[in-house]
Amino acid sequence: MKFFWLHVVFGLAVLPAFCRDVPDSLLEQPLLNGPELRRELAGLQEEVRTRVAWVRTQEKDQMPLVMATCVGEEGYFLLKASEVVQLENYRLHASLEDEGFSMREVRRDTELDLLLVQLIAEEPDSLPPFEAVRWTPATLMSRGNWVCAAAITDPKSAALRPPDLRVGVISAGSRRIPGMGAALGIQMAGPEETAGSGLGEGVLIKSVAAESPAQQAGLRKGDLLQQVAGQAVADSKRVNEVVQKHQPGDLIVVQLLRGIKPLSVRVRLASRSRVLANWEGDDYANGGISIRTDAFPMVLQHDLPLHPQDMGGALFDLQGLALGINIARSDRISTFALPVEVFREKLEDWLEKDRHPPKAIPLR
Amino acid sequence: MRICVSVRLVMMVLLVLAGAPVGLVAAERGADVAAAGEVGADVAAAGEVGADAGASLAQLQWIQERVQRWYPKLNRSVVVLRSGDGTATGVVVSEDGLIMTAAHVTSKPGVKMAVVLPDGTFARATALGLDPTTDAGLAQLNDRETKWPFVRIQRYAGAVRPGQWCFALGHPGGWDAGRGVVLRVGRVLKVTANSLQTDCVLMGGDSGGPLFDVQGRLIGIHSQIWEGRQQNMHVSMAPFMRSWEAMKGSAVIQTWGTGSGGYLGLVPVSAEPFGVLVEDLVPESPAALAGLLAGDTVLRVGREEVQDDLHFAALIRARAPGERLRLQVKAAGGELRRVEVVLGQRPGEGVTE
């Protein structure tokens, strides 16, 4: 097992990693989020469970599993947009029993990273009624206020299980999280080095960051980038320019030359801040962090032990009223939630327009 | 493109923990009684909702009130410490600017550090003494004239028990004006001779930051994390109290040349009304070689009466390997006997240099 000092070091120094077994037995059961508290808060857990749902792909392994929050009785749910790219590949499960519902995109808001969907009825009027969250102002919350959320019991498994209740506190000041843009997670060679490789026009990849979009898409050291998102690239500056025009979560196509073989690869971009912080793959978040972790107009920060898959679920107070939507697992200690004030008006507007689309006025 | 890794954690081996000398533990208990009048009201309040260790809704509400009452007072004393290219946390514990932090933050006496105060202004501090084995460290704000806001210390480390509520403050990842001091609420999971383990989740930059009990008293200094979210380690007050004057005088505490003190090789369980029951023994260990048996109860170590398992661990680890020690033992059948034991060294702690 790895052991980390808390001391943070800036720079590129490569430090030795030592491994050693834990010498003393450590307690298995967390006290704050353990069974004791779950028993005590069983009513709250039920309340929270009825208002969230799971979303997963229809592929064989059915991963990933992410959370959604019910915001309208007619099957309207909010999700974290950057976690659910091609909606047609996913189904939403509102309970352990249902077969899963297909979804229709009502609104995708890339600024807030929110996706509003409605479940599609297989037959007219076949949708059961759903229980929408009841919102409460988040501005009243300050450091130390208890909050809770539903969390996927085992994020590594695609099995549907009742979500667990997690309890924690508002841990820091509400604030805007500026965006640092998107990144692929590659280190690129200069023009001479690329030319020296004799591969041709393009940009040579010198290294690929751990768990980065580039690594997940299968890009390798030695690949020659030729086109990024349809743009020809001749130097690293151009690659950065093209990538910076996109948001974390966007899918872009990268064309490259591997040896003499031309390849076309789809890459899902992540927040640049995430890629840089995790370059060497030290997953001090333990469970990973979200694809998009920044560029939010306002967030509540809390210390709930959640995973990236739990994003899209609502953040509740201990009365079971919703304060906002969990939007990004940011690091080992922080999860961000969009406070309801940020999206309430927009959401009402999207719902209103979808429920009552403008009617054609008959011509006389 | 140049890679710029902005934040990187240093991985190191675990330090095995040393123990607290007995005399001091007793002395500290006296000090705690003297200070109890000050916090008497708080203790009474805790009594209203049972102990301060459960997790009922009423308890959660009570904890929230406590934490929200203390946060605005305590966060004024939580500072960022920067030295070299690292960032960490410290907490001011006296009006003239004494700072408690982790030894791996100060690294050695005399090191100059930049301090970021909670309002964003800068000051300077100098590292004082440290105890590298337990990761306890002190520093001093260079400006001793300002009346610094400071926090109170729970001087008796033995008062901290597993299951009790606590909260952590710190500057994880470094200074962030919009975010401020970050709060985490949790419970004490484990208490050892020199450290505490809690589920207040820590990360890089929290090092040296304070852990408080719900009476707002300092009970720990953030030290280390393992991968697990429940694996957050803090230096307890024990090593600070043990070497307080020496560390203030810029001494580097070297309790043991190597390792973490004496080793017996038995599993102690607190017995009633005092002493520890030997639940199990490591074969060929000093305890086994001396003839101790599972089912024995150790009543005294030397002349000292053993209070409980923690006290026992502290008594053993406070002595050096090789020391000859007399134990008073009660067998399962009730007969008393004396056992002579020669303390060993914890397995795996041999001299490596």
HADDOCK unambig.tbl for C-alpha pairs under 7 A between the chains (distance, minus, plus):
assign (segid A and resid 2 and name CA) (segid B and resid 226 and name CA) 6.42 0.50 0.50
assign (segid A and resid 2 and name CA) (segid B and resid 227 and name CA) 6.47 0.50 0.50
assign (segid A and resid 3 and name CA) (segid B and resid 11 and name CA) 5.78 0.50 0.50
assign (segid A and resid 3 and name CA) (segid B and resid 12 and name CA) 6.07 0.50 0.50
assign (segid A and resid 3 and name CA) (segid B and resid 13 and name CA) 6.37 0.50 0.50
assign (segid A and resid 3 and name CA) (segid B and resid 14 and name CA) 6.82 0.50 0.50
assign (segid A and resid 3 and name CA) (segid B and resid 225 and name CA) 6.44 0.50 0.50
assign (segid A and resid 3 and name CA) (segid B and resid 226 and name CA) 4.70 0.50 0.50
assign (segid A and resid 3 and name CA) (segid B and resid 227 and name CA) 6.69 0.50 0.50
assign (segid A and resid 4 and name CA) (segid B and resid 9 and name CA) 6.50 0.50 0.50
assign (segid A and resid 4 and name CA) (segid B and resid 10 and name CA) 6.01 0.50 0.50
assign (segid A and resid 4 and name CA) (segid B and resid 11 and name CA) 4.43 0.50 0.50
assign (segid A and resid 4 and name CA) (segid B and resid 12 and name CA) 5.99 0.50 0.50
assign (segid A and resid 4 and name CA) (segid B and resid 224 and name CA) 6.38 0.50 0.50
assign (segid A and resid 4 and name CA) (segid B and resid 225 and name CA) 5.54 0.50 0.50
assign (segid A and resid 4 and name CA) (segid B and resid 226 and name CA) 5.91 0.50 0.50
assign (segid A and resid 5 and name CA) (segid B and resid 9 and name CA) 6.68 0.50 0.50
assign (segid A and resid 5 and name CA) (segid B and resid 10 and name CA) 5.69 0.50 0.50
assign (segid A and resid 5 and name CA) (segid B and resid 11 and name CA) 5.89 0.50 0.50
assign (segid A and resid 5 and name CA) (segid B and resid 12 and name CA) 6.41 0.50 0.50
assign (segid A and resid 5 and name CA) (segid B and resid 224 and name CA) 5.02 0.50 0.50
assign (segid A and resid 5 and name CA) (segid B and resid 225 and name CA) 6.36 0.50 0.50
assign (segid A and resid 6 and name CA) (segid B and resid 9 and name CA) 6.88 0.50 0.50
assign (segid A and resid 6 and name CA) (segid B and resid 203 and name CA) 5.68 0.50 0.50
assign (segid A and resid 6 and name CA) (segid B and resid 204 and name CA) 4.04 0.50 0.50
assign (segid A and resid 6 and name CA) (segid B and resid 205 and name CA) 5.89 0.50 0.50
assign (segid A and resid 6 and name CA) (segid B and resid 206 and name CA) 6.21 0.50 0.50
assign (segid A and resid 6 and name CA) (segid B and resid 207 and name CA) 5.00 0.50 0.50
assign (segid A and resid 6 and name CA) (segid B and resid 223 and name CA) 6.44 0.50 0.50
assign (segid A and resid 6 and name CA) (segid B and resid 224 and name CA) 5.47 0.50 0.50
assign (segid A and resid 6 and name CA) (segid B and resid 225 and name CA) 6.54 0.50 0.50
assign (segid A and resid 7 and name CA) (segid B and resid 9 and name CA) 6.72 0.50 0.50
assign (segid A and resid 7 and name CA) (segid B and resid 10 and name CA) 6.95 0.50 0.50
assign (segid A and resid 7 and name CA) (segid B and resid 86 and name CA) 6.86 0.50 0.50
assign (segid A and resid 7 and name CA) (segid B and resid 87 and name CA) 6.87 0.50 0.50
assign (segid A and resid 7 and name CA) (segid B and resid 88 and name CA) 6.08 0.50 0.50
assign (segid A and resid 7 and name CA) (segid B and resid 105 and name CA) 6.77 0.50 0.50
assign (segid A and resid 7 and name CA) (segid B and resid 204 and name CA) 5.25 0.50 0.50
assign (segid A and resid 7 and name CA) (segid B and resid 205 and name CA) 5.38 0.50 0.50
assign (segid A and resid 7 and name CA) (segid B and resid 207 and name CA) 5.52 0.50 0.50
assign (segid A and resid 8 and name CA) (segid B and resid 7 and name CA) 6.43 0.50 0.50
assign (segid A and resid 8 and name CA) (segid B and resid 8 and name CA) 5.98 0.50 0.50
assign (segid A and resid 8 and name CA) (segid B and resid 9 and name CA) 5.27 0.50 0.50
assign (segid A and resid 8 and name CA) (segid B and resid 10 and name CA) 6.93 0.50 0.50
assign (segid A and resid 8 and name CA) (segid B and resid 86 and name CA) 5.47 0.50 0.50
assign (segid A and resid 8 and name CA) (segid B and resid 87 and name CA) 5.91 0.50 0.50
assign (segid A and resid 8 and name CA) (segid B and resid 204 and name CA) 4.92 0.50 0.50
assign (segid A and resid 8 and name CA) (segid B and resid 205 and name CA) 5.29 0.50 0.50
assign (segid A and resid 9 and name CA) (segid B and resid 7 and name CA) 6.31 0.50 0.50
assign (segid A and resid 9 and name CA) (segid B and resid 8 and name CA) 5.59 0.50 0.50
assign (segid A and resid 9 and name CA) (segid B and resid 9 and name CA) 6.27 0.50 0.50
assign (segid A and resid 9 and name CA) (segid B and resid 10 and name CA) 6.97 0.50 0.50
assign (segid A and resid 9 and name CA) (segid B and resid 85 and name CA) 6.05 0.50 0.50
assign (segid A and resid 9 and name CA) (segid B and resid 86 and name CA) 4.62 0.50 0.50
assign (segid A and resid 10 and name CA) (segid B and resid 6 and name CA) 5.69 0.50 0.50
assign (segid A and resid 10 and name CA) (segid B and resid 7 and name CA) 5.46 0.50 0.50
assign (segid A and resid 10 and name CA) (segid B and resid 8 and name CA) 6.35 0.50 0.50
assign (segid A and resid 10 and name CA) (segid B and resid 85 and name CA) 5.57 0.50 0.50
assign (segid A and resid 10 and name CA) (segid B and resid 86 and name CA) 6.10 0.50 0.50
assign (segid A and resid 11 and name CA) (segid B and resid 5 and name CA) 6.14 0.50 0.50
assign (segid A and resid 11 and name CA) (segid B and resid 6 and name CA) 6.42 0.50 0.50
assign (segid A and resid 12 and name CA) (segid B and resid 5 and name CA) 6.18 0.50 0.50
assign (segid A and resid 15 and name CA) (segid B and resid 10 and name CA) 6.49 0.50 0.50
assign (segid A and resid 16 and name CA) (segid B and resid 11 and name CA) 6.91 0.50 0.50
assign (segid A and resid 17 and name CA) (segid B and resid 11 and name CA) 5.19 0.50 0.50
assign (segid A and resid 17 and name CA) (segid B and resid 12 and name CA) 6.28 0.50 0.50
assign (segid A and resid 18 and name CA) (segid B and resid 11 and name CA) 6.60 0.50 0.50
assign (segid A and resid 18 and name CA) (segid B and resid 12 and name CA) 5.65 0.50 0.50
assign (segid A and resid 18 and name CA) (segid B and resid 13 and name CA) 5.65 0.50 0.50
assign (segid A and resid 19 and name CA) (segid B and resid 13 and name CA) 6.63 0.50 0.50
assign (segid A and resid 20 and name CA) (segid B and resid 13 and name CA) 6.87 0.50 0.50
assign (segid A and resid 27 and name CA) (segid B and resid 189 and name CA) 6.67 0.50 0.50
assign (segid A and resid 30 and name CA) (segid B and resid 199 and name CA) 6.74 0.50 0.50
assign (segid A and resid 30 and name CA) (segid B and resid 230 and name CA) 6.41 0.50 0.50
assign (segid A and resid 31 and name CA) (segid B and resid 187 and name CA) 6.44 0.50 0.50
assign (segid A and resid 32 and name CA) (segid B and resid 186 and name CA) 6.01 0.50 0.50
assign (segid A and resid 32 and name CA) (segid B and resid 187 and name CA) 6.49 0.50 0.50
assign (segid A and resid 37 and name CA) (segid B and resid 55 and name CA) 5.74 0.50 0.50
assign (segid A and resid 40 and name CA) (segid B and resid 56 and name CA) 5.95 0.50 0.50
assign (segid A and resid 143 and name CA) (segid B and resid 68 and name CA) 6.91 0.50 0.50
assign (segid A and resid 144 and name CA) (segid B and resid 64 and name CA) 5.75 0.50 0.50
assign (segid A and resid 144 and name CA) (segid B and resid 67 and name CA) 5.98 0.50 0.50
assign (segid A and resid 144 and name CA) (segid B and resid 68 and name CA) 5.52 0.50 0.50
assign (segid A and resid 145 and name CA) (segid B and resid 64 and name CA) 6.08 0.50 0.50
assign (segid A and resid 146 and name CA) (segid B and resid 64 and name CA) 6.91 0.50 0.50
assign (segid A and resid 169 and name CA) (segid B and resid 184 and name CA) 6.92 0.50 0.50
assign (segid A and resid 169 and name CA) (segid B and resid 185 and name CA) 6.77 0.50 0.50
assign (segid A and resid 171 and name CA) (segid B and resid 182 and name CA) 5.42 0.50 0.50
assign (segid A and resid 171 and name CA) (segid B and resid 183 and name CA) 4.51 0.50 0.50
assign (segid A and resid 171 and name CA) (segid B and resid 184 and name CA) 6.02 0.50 0.50
assign (segid A and resid 172 and name CA) (segid B and resid 179 and name CA) 5.47 0.50 0.50
assign (segid A and resid 172 and name CA) (segid B and resid 180 and name CA) 6.38 0.50 0.50
assign (segid A and resid 172 and name CA) (segid B and resid 181 and name CA) 6.68 0.50 0.50
assign (segid A and resid 172 and name CA) (segid B and resid 182 and name CA) 5.01 0.50 0.50
assign (segid A and resid 172 and name CA) (segid B and resid 183 and name CA) 6.40 0.50 0.50
assign (segid A and resid 173 and name CA) (segid B and resid 178 and name CA) 6.52 0.50 0.50
assign (segid A and resid 173 and name CA) (segid B and resid 179 and name CA) 4.70 0.50 0.50
assign (segid A and resid 173 and name CA) (segid B and resid 180 and name CA) 6.32 0.50 0.50
assign (segid A and resid 174 and name CA) (segid B and resid 179 and name CA) 7.00 0.50 0.50
assign (segid A and resid 175 and name CA) (segid B and resid 178 and name CA) 6.17 0.50 0.50
assign (segid A and resid 175 and name CA) (segid B and resid 179 and name CA) 6.90 0.50 0.50
assign (segid A and resid 187 and name CA) (segid B and resid 1 and name CA) 5.76 0.50 0.50
assign (segid A and resid 187 and name CA) (segid B and resid 2 and name CA) 6.72 0.50 0.50
assign (segid A and resid 187 and name CA) (segid B and resid 3 and name CA) 6.40 0.50 0.50
assign (segid A and resid 188 and name CA) (segid B and resid 1 and name CA) 5.42 0.50 0.50
assign (segid A and resid 236 and name CA) (segid B and resid 1 and name CA) 6.20 0.50 0.50
assign (segid A and resid 276 and name CA) (segid B and resid 4 and name CA) 6.82 0.50 0.50
assign (segid A and resid 276 and name CA) (segid B and resid 5 and name CA) 5.43 0.50 0.50
assign (segid A and resid 276 and name CA) (segid B and resid 6 and name CA) 6.59 0.50 0.50
assign (segid A and resid 277 and name CA) (segid B and resid 5 and name CA) 6.12 0.50 0.50
assign (segid A and resid 277 and name CA) (segid B and resid 6 and name CA) 6.07 0.50 0.50
assign (segid A and resid 277 and name CA) (segid B and resid 7 and name CA) 5.61 0.50 0.50
assign (segid A and resid 279 and name CA) (segid B and resid 5 and name CA) 6.59 0.50 0.50
assign (segid A and resid 284 and name CA) (segid B and resid 227 and name CA) 6.54 0.50 0.50
assign (segid A and resid 286 and name CA) (segid B and resid 227 and name CA) 6.20 0.50 0.50
assign (segid A and resid 286 and name CA) (segid B and resid 228 and name CA) 6.82 0.50 0.50
assign (segid A and resid 303 and name CA) (segid B and resid 184 and name CA) 6.34 0.50 0.50
assign (segid A and resid 332 and name CA) (segid B and resid 203 and name CA) 6.38 0.50 0.50
assign (segid A and resid 333 and name CA) (segid B and resid 201 and name CA) 5.88 0.50 0.50
assign (segid A and resid 333 and name CA) (segid B and resid 202 and name CA) 6.36 0.50 0.50
assign (segid A and resid 333 and name CA) (segid B and resid 203 and name CA) 6.69 0.50 0.50
